[in-house]
């Protein structure tokens, strides 16, 4: 899944850089995949992931679209 998201985000990265737009669609996709809940404890409805899983997610996302990776890591 991370590879697919990385490729999807990379396809629009240059356009976001060129026009200074925020990658709202990327965050919608991350939410649909429940990845925004990665580090939320399971008892609160999250996935219960730890720092290593979060680092793997941020690295994959950031490799596709740096702005999305930056904002994502600030929220992990």
DSSP file (Angstrom, degrees, kcal/mol; ACC not computed):
  #  RESIDUE AA STRUCTURE BP1 BP2  ACC     N-H-->O    O-->H-N    N-H-->O    O-->H-N    TCO  KAPPA ALPHA  PHI   PSI    X-CA   Y-CA   Z-CA
    1    1 A X     >        0   0    0      0, 0.0     4,-2.4     0, 0.0     5,-0.2   0.000 360.0 360.0 360.0 -41.9    0.0    0.0    0.0
    2    2 A X  H  >  +     0   0    0      1,-0.2     4,-2.6     2,-0.2     5,-0.2   0.879 360.0  53.2 -63.1 -37.3    2.8    2.5    0.8
    3    3 A X  H  > S+     0   0    0      2,-0.2     4,-2.1     1,-0.2    -1,-0.2   0.907 109.6  48.2 -63.4 -41.3    4.4    2.0   -2.5
    4    4 A X  H  > S+     0   0    0      2,-0.2     4,-2.6     1,-0.2    -2,-0.2   0.921 112.8  47.6 -65.6 -43.8    1.2    2.7   -4.3
    5    5 A X  H  X S+     0   0    0     -4,-2.4     4,-3.0     2,-0.2     5,-0.3   0.909 109.8  53.5 -64.0 -41.4    0.6    5.9   -2.2
    6    6 A X  H  X S+     0   0    0     -4,-2.6     4,-2.2     1,-0.2    -1,-0.2   0.927 112.1  44.6 -58.1 -45.7    4.1    7.0   -2.8
    7    7 A X  H  X S+     0   0    0     -4,-2.1     4,-1.4     2,-0.2    -2,-0.2   0.909 113.3  50.3 -66.5 -42.4    3.7    6.7   -6.6
    8    8 A X  H  X S+     0   0    0     -4,-2.6     4,-0.5     1,-0.2     3,-0.3   0.926 113.4  45.2 -60.7 -46.1    0.3    8.4   -6.5
    9    9 A X  H >X S+     0   0    0     -4,-3.0     3,-1.1     1,-0.2     4,-0.8   0.868 108.3  57.4 -67.9 -36.3    1.6   11.3   -4.5
   10   10 A X  H 3X S+     0   0    0     -4,-2.2     4,-0.6    -5,-0.3     3,-0.5   0.822  95.7  66.0 -63.2 -30.7    4.7   11.6   -6.7
   11   11 A X  H 3< S+     0   0    0     -4,-1.4    -1,-0.2    -3,-0.3    -2,-0.2   0.758 112.7  31.0 -64.8 -24.5    2.4   12.1   -9.7
   12   12 A X  H <X S+     0   0    0     -3,-1.1     4,-2.1    -4,-0.5    -1,-0.2   0.419  92.7  96.2-112.1  -0.8    1.1   15.4   -8.4
   13   13 A X  H  X S+     0   0    0     -4,-0.8     4,-2.3    -3,-0.5     5,-0.2   0.906  83.1  50.5 -59.9 -45.4    4.2   16.6   -6.4
   14   14 A X  H  X S+     0   0    0     -4,-0.6     4,-2.5     1,-0.2    -1,-0.2   0.887 110.1  50.8 -63.0 -38.3    5.6   18.8   -9.2
   15   15 A X  H  > S+     0   0    0      2,-0.2     4,-2.4     1,-0.2     6,-0.3   0.914 109.5  49.8 -66.3 -41.9    2.3   20.6   -9.7
   16   16 A X  H  X>S+     0   0    0     -4,-2.1     4,-1.3     1,-0.2     5,-0.8   0.901 113.1  47.7 -62.2 -39.8    1.9   21.3   -6.0
   17   17 A X  H  <5S+     0   0    0     -4,-2.3    -2,-0.2    -5,-0.2    -1,-0.2   0.913 112.1  49.9 -65.0 -42.5    5.5   22.7   -6.0
   18   18 A X  H  <5S+     0   0    0     -4,-2.5    -2,-0.2     1,-0.2    -1,-0.2   0.890 123.3  27.7 -66.8 -40.8    4.8   24.8   -9.1
   19   19 A X  H  <5S-     0   0    0     -4,-2.4    -1,-0.2    -5,-0.2    -2,-0.2   0.446 100.7-123.1-105.2   1.5    1.6   26.4   -7.9
   20   20 A X  T  <5 +     0   0    0     -4,-1.3    -3,-0.2    -5,-0.2     2,-0.2   0.779  55.6 157.4  67.1  26.8    2.2   26.3   -4.1
   21   21 A X      < -     0   0    0     -5,-0.8     2,-0.3    -6,-0.3    -1,-0.2  -0.484  45.1-113.7 -85.6 155.6   -1.0   24.4   -3.5
   22   22 A X        -     0   0    0     -2,-0.2     2,-2.1     1,-0.1     3,-0.3  -0.703  25.5-122.8 -86.6 138.0   -1.7   22.2   -0.5
   23   23 A X    >>  +     0   0    0     -2,-0.3     4,-1.3     1,-0.2     3,-0.8  -0.359  49.1 155.7 -80.8  61.9   -2.0   18.5   -1.2
   24   24 A X  H 3>  +     0   0    0     -2,-2.1     4,-1.9     1,-0.3     3,-0.2   0.877  69.6  57.9 -55.0 -41.2   -5.5   18.0    0.3
   25   25 A X  H 3> S+     0   0    0     -3,-0.3     4,-2.2     1,-0.2    -1,-0.3   0.841 101.1  57.0 -61.7 -33.4   -6.1   15.0   -1.9
   26   26 A X  H <> S+     0   0    0     -3,-0.8     4,-2.3     1,-0.2    -1,-0.2   0.908 107.7  46.9 -64.2 -40.9   -3.1   13.2   -0.4
   27   27 A X  H  X S+     0   0    0     -4,-1.3     4,-2.2    -3,-0.2    -1,-0.2   0.836 108.6  55.3 -71.9 -30.8   -4.5   13.6    3.1
   28   28 A X  H  X S+     0   0    0     -4,-1.9     4,-2.5     2,-0.2    -1,-0.2   0.930 109.5  47.3 -63.1 -43.8   -7.9   12.4    2.0
   29   29 A X  H  X S+     0   0    0     -4,-2.2     4,-1.9     2,-0.2     6,-0.2   0.904 110.9  51.0 -64.1 -41.9   -6.2    9.2    0.7
   30   30 A X  H  <>S+     0   0    0     -4,-2.3     5,-2.1     1,-0.2     6,-0.8   0.894 111.8  48.1 -62.9 -38.8   -4.2    8.8    3.9
   31   31 A X  H ><5S+     0   0    0     -4,-2.2     3,-1.7     3,-0.2    -2,-0.2   0.915 108.8  53.1 -66.8 -43.2   -7.5    9.1    5.9
   32   32 A X  H 3<5S+     0   0    0     -4,-2.5    -1,-0.2     1,-0.3    -2,-0.2   0.862 110.3  47.9 -59.7 -35.7   -9.3    6.6    3.6
   33   33 A X  T 3<5S-     0   0    0     -4,-1.9    -1,-0.3    -5,-0.2    -2,-0.2   0.405 112.3-124.4 -84.2   2.5   -6.4    4.2    4.3
   34   34 A X  T X 5S+     0   0    0     -3,-1.7     3,-1.1    -5,-0.1    -3,-0.2   0.622  73.4 129.7  63.5  16.1   -6.7    4.9    8.0
   35   35 A X  G > < +     0   0    0     -5,-2.1     3,-1.4     1,-0.3     4,-0.2   0.700  59.0  67.5 -76.0 -18.2   -3.1    5.8    8.1
   36   36 A X  G 3  S+     0   0    0     -6,-0.8    -1,-0.3     1,-0.3     3,-0.3   0.695 100.9  52.0 -70.4 -16.3   -3.7    9.1    9.9
   37   37 A X  G X  S+     0   0    0     -3,-1.1    10,-2.7     1,-0.2     3,-1.1   0.210  76.6 113.1 -99.2  13.6   -4.7    6.9   12.8
   38   38 A X  T <  S+     0   0    0     -3,-1.4    11,-3.6     1,-0.3    -1,-0.2   0.893  83.4  33.8 -55.3 -46.1   -1.5    4.9   12.7
   39   39 A X  T 3  S+     0   0    0     -3,-0.3     2,-0.4    -4,-0.2    -1,-0.3   0.376  91.4 109.3 -97.2   6.1   -0.2    6.1   16.1
   40   40 A X  S <  S-     0   0    0     -3,-1.1     8,-2.6     1,-0.1     9,-0.2  -0.677  81.1-104.9 -79.2 131.4   -3.5    6.5   17.8
   41   41 A X    > > -     0   0    0     -2,-0.4     5,-2.0     6,-0.2     3,-1.9  -0.210  23.2-121.3 -56.4 145.6   -3.9    3.8   20.5
   42   42 A X  G > 5S+     0   0    0      1,-0.3     3,-2.1     3,-0.2    -1,-0.1   0.837 110.8  64.8 -57.3 -35.1   -6.3    0.9   19.6
   43   43 A X  G 3 5S+     0   0    0      1,-0.3    -1,-0.3     2,-0.1    -2,-0.1   0.696 104.2  47.9 -65.8 -15.7   -8.5    1.7   22.6
   44   44 A X  G < 5S-     0   0    0     -3,-1.9    -1,-0.3     0, 0.0    -2,-0.2   0.216 130.7 -93.1-105.8  12.5   -9.2    5.0   21.0
   45   45 A X  T < 5S+     0   0    0     -3,-2.1    -3,-0.2     1,-0.2    -2,-0.1   0.512  87.8 120.0  93.1   5.8  -10.0    3.5   17.6
   46   46 A X  S   <S-     0   0    0     -5,-2.0    -1,-0.2    -7,-0.1    -8,-0.2  -0.117  76.5-103.1 -90.4-169.0   -6.6    3.9   16.0
   47   47 A X        -     0   0    0    -10,-2.7    -9,-0.2   -13,-0.2    -6,-0.2   0.582  43.0-131.9 -93.9 -12.9   -4.1    1.3   14.6
   48   48 A X        +     0   0    0     -8,-2.6    -9,-0.2   -11,-0.6    -7,-0.1   0.728  45.6 162.5  72.5  22.6   -1.8    1.4   17.7
   49   49 A X        -     0   0    0    -11,-3.6    -1,-0.2   -12,-0.3     2,-0.1  -0.298  25.2-140.9 -74.2 160.6    1.4    1.7   15.7
   50   50 A X     >  -     0   0    0     -2,-0.0     4,-2.2   -10,-0.0     5,-0.2  -0.297  37.3 -74.7-107.9-166.3    4.7    2.8   17.2
   51   51 A X  H  > S+     0   0    0      1,-0.2     4,-2.6     2,-0.2     5,-0.2   0.843 125.7  54.1 -64.4 -36.6    7.5    5.1   16.2
   52   52 A X  H  > S+     0   0    0      2,-0.2     4,-1.9     1,-0.2    -1,-0.2   0.901 110.8  45.9 -68.1 -38.4    9.1    2.6   13.8
   53   53 A X  H  > S+     0   0    0      2,-0.2     4,-2.3     1,-0.2    -2,-0.2   0.902 113.4  50.0 -68.1 -40.1    5.8    2.2   11.9
   54   54 A X  H  X S+     0   0    0     -4,-2.2     4,-2.8     2,-0.2     5,-0.2   0.909 110.2  50.2 -64.0 -41.9    5.3    6.0   11.8
   55   55 A X  H  X S+     0   0    0     -4,-2.6     4,-2.3     2,-0.2    -1,-0.2   0.896 110.4  49.9 -63.5 -40.3    8.9    6.5   10.5
   56   56 A X  H  X S+     0   0    0     -4,-1.9     4,-2.1     2,-0.2    -1,-0.2   0.912 112.8  47.3 -63.7 -43.2    8.3    4.0    7.8
   57   57 A X  H  X S+     0   0    0     -4,-2.3     4,-2.7     2,-0.2     5,-0.3   0.944 113.2  46.9 -63.6 -49.6    5.0    5.7    6.8
   58   58 A X  H  X S+     0   0    0     -4,-2.8     4,-2.9     1,-0.2     5,-0.2   0.893 111.9  51.2 -62.4 -40.7    6.6    9.2    6.8
   59   59 A X  H  X S+     0   0    0     -4,-2.3     4,-1.6    -5,-0.2    -1,-0.2   0.918 112.9  45.1 -63.0 -43.9    9.6    8.1    4.8
   60   60 A X  H  X S+     0   0    0     -4,-2.1     4,-0.9     2,-0.2    -2,-0.2   0.935 117.2  43.7 -66.5 -46.4    7.4    6.4    2.1
   61   61 A X  H >X S+     0   0    0     -4,-2.7     4,-2.7     1,-0.2     3,-0.8   0.932 113.7  50.8 -65.1 -46.3    5.0    9.4    1.9
   62   62 A X  H 3< S+     0   0    0     -4,-2.9    -1,-0.2    -5,-0.3    -2,-0.2   0.797 103.2  59.8 -63.7 -29.3    7.8   11.9    1.9
   63   63 A X  H 3< S+     0   0    0     -4,-1.6    -1,-0.3    -5,-0.2    -2,-0.2   0.803 113.1  39.1 -67.8 -27.8    9.6   10.1   -0.9
   64   64 A X  H << S+     0   0    0     -4,-0.9     2,-0.3    -3,-0.8   -51,-0.2   0.886 139.1   1.7 -86.8 -43.6    6.5   10.6   -3.0
   65   65 A X     X  -     0   0    0     -4,-2.7     4,-1.9    -5,-0.1     3,-0.4  -0.860  62.8-157.1-151.4 107.5    5.6   14.2   -2.0
   66   66 A X  H  > S+     0   0    0     -2,-0.3     4,-2.5     1,-0.2     5,-0.2   0.834  90.4  55.1 -60.8 -39.2    7.7   16.0    0.5
   67   67 A X  H  > S+     0   0    0      1,-0.2     4,-2.3     2,-0.2    -1,-0.2   0.901 109.0  48.3 -63.7 -40.0    5.1   18.5    1.7
   68   68 A X  H  > S+     0   0    0     -3,-0.4     4,-2.5     1,-0.2    -1,-0.2   0.919 111.7  50.3 -65.4 -42.8    2.7   15.7    2.6
   69   69 A X  H  X S+     0   0    0     -4,-1.9     4,-2.4    -8,-0.3    -2,-0.2   0.892 110.0  50.8 -61.0 -40.6    5.5   13.9    4.4
   70   70 A X  H  X S+     0   0    0     -4,-2.5     4,-1.4     2,-0.2    -2,-0.2   0.941 113.7  42.4 -64.3 -48.8    6.4   17.0    6.4
   71   71 A X  H  X S+     0   0    0     -4,-2.3     4,-0.8     1,-0.2    -2,-0.2   0.896 113.8  53.5 -66.1 -39.4    2.9   17.7    7.6
   72   72 A X  H >X S+     0   0    0     -4,-2.5     3,-1.1    -5,-0.2     4,-0.8   0.923 107.0  50.6 -61.2 -44.9    2.3   14.0    8.3
   73   73 A X  H 3< S+     0   0    0     -4,-2.4     3,-0.4     1,-0.3    -1,-0.2   0.825 104.2  58.7 -66.5 -28.9    5.4   13.8   10.5
   74   74 A X  H 3< S+     0   0    0     -4,-1.4    -1,-0.3     1,-0.2    -2,-0.2   0.733 110.1  44.5 -69.5 -20.1    4.3   16.8   12.5
   75   75 A X  H <<        0   0    0     -3,-1.1    -1,-0.2    -4,-0.8    -2,-0.2   0.505 360.0 360.0-102.5  -6.5    1.1   15.0   13.4
   76   76 A X     <        0   0    0     -4,-0.8    -1,-0.2    -3,-0.4    -2,-0.1   0.464 360.0 360.0 -81.3 360.0    2.7   11.6   14.2
